[in-house]
Amino acid sequence: MIIRKANIDDITKISNLYCELIETMSKLQPYFLKESRQDEIFIKSMIENDDSEIFISCENDEIIGFSLVQEQETPPYNMIEYHKLGYIFDIIVSSDYKSNGIGKKLINECKNWCKERNLEYVQLSVLDNNESAIKFYESQNFKKQMITMYSRL
């Protein structure tokens, strides 16, 4: 198993793996999320953008996991301290390969990418009822910062 940066030739395989991520998320939050395919134009833009990177985990010629990280800045509000950070949009390991340390390696690639860019921290969002993901992120030294709430009308 190797981890490398994605290239244009990987777009279709990344898109296929996105289906597994989106299916899982839509089952956890069906009111807000639905099964769909990730836009391949979005994937291509993240590969080509200088401020983002997609790391893929490969076994032979198969992509078995990926993470997408982007450099960001905190919004320019007076009450918010300014920071440059890395934001992990998505991370997925194929269900056939979970619990083999691949997610940890992908997180570490994102963290190293952020360190190389002199970013101050890395951040991500997770569905509140995705207990296994929350437990995994906490094991990788992520801390809860904010909770988003809603009320149906």
N, C-alpha and C positions, 0 to 999 in steps of 0.2 A: 504494500500500500504506500502510495506517495501522495504528498500534497504539493500542489503547484498553483500558479496563477492561471486563471481561465483565459482562453483566447476565443476569437470569433468562431472557430470550428467547434467549440463546446456548447454553443447556444442551444441547440435542439436538445441535447442531453440534459442541460441545466433546466430547460423548460419542462422536460418530462419529469424530473425529480421535484420541481416546484409543484406539480400536480399532487404528489403525496403530501407535501406540506400544507397545501391549500385544503385538501380533503380533510386532513386532521383538524385544522383550525376551524373549518366550517362545521364539523361535528361538535366541536367544543362551544362554538358561539353561533348557532344557526340563525339567530335573530339579526345578527350584524354581518355575517360572512356567508358566502355561497361558493360552491364548487365552481371552478373556472380554470383557465390556463393563464399563466403569467404572460404578459405581453413580451414577445421576443425583442421588440424595439427597445423596451426598458432594459432587458438583460444586456443587449448590445451597447446601449449607452453607458451602463455601469462598467462594462469591460473597457470601453474606450475613454471614459472620463478619468482625468488625472487625479481627481479627488475621491475616487472610489476604487475598490478592488473586490473581485470575486476569487476566493480560494476554493479549489476543488480537491476532493480526495478521490483518488483513482485506484482501482484494483483491476489490473490488466488494462483493458480498454474501456472499462465501465466507470462512470462517475457515480460514486456511492455516497457522496456527501458534498455539501458546499456551504460557504458562509459569504455573506455580502456585507462589507463594511464601507462607510463613507465618512470623510472628514467633514465636520460641521462646526459651527460657532453658536454659542448661546444667543438667543434673541436680544436685540438692543433695547431692553427695558431698564429704567433707572434702578429698579429693585433687584435686578438679577445681576449677579457677578459675571463678568465676562470670562469665558473659557473657550478654548479650542478643544474639541473632543472627537473621538471616533464613535460612530453610531452603527451598531450591527443591526441591519434591517432584517436579515433572515439567516437562519442556520438550520440545516436539515441533514440528517444522516438517514439513509434508507433503512427501513425497518428490518431488513435482513442483516444489517451490519451494526445495529445498535449495541451498546455495552461492550464495545471493543476499543474504547479510548479515542475514537475518531472525532467526536464532538469536542473533546478536550484539546486535541491537536488543532482543530479548526479555530477554536477560541484563541489559543496561543498564537496562531498565525495572525489573527486580527489584532491581538494585543501587541505583538512585535511590530506590525505594520504601523500601528499608532505611535509606538515608541520611536520608530525611525523618523516619523514626521513631527516629533516633539509635541505630540498632543498630550493633554493633561490627564485624561481618563477615557474609558470606553463605556458606552451606555447601550442598553437595549430595552425593548418592551416585550412583555410576555402576557398571554391571556391569563387572567386571574384564576381560572379553573384548570390550567395546565400544570397540575401539581408535579408531574415528573420533570417538566422543563424547569420549573421554579427550583426544585431541589437540585437539579444539575447546575443551574446558574449559581446558586448559593455555594455549591461545592467548588466553584471556580472564582470565589471571592466577590461575587456581585451582591450588592446590598439594595434593599428596597428604598426608593427615593420618593415616589409619588404614587397615589392611587387615583385612577379615573373612575368616576361614578356616573350613573345615569338614572333617570326615572321615566318610565313609560307613562304616557299621558292618555 
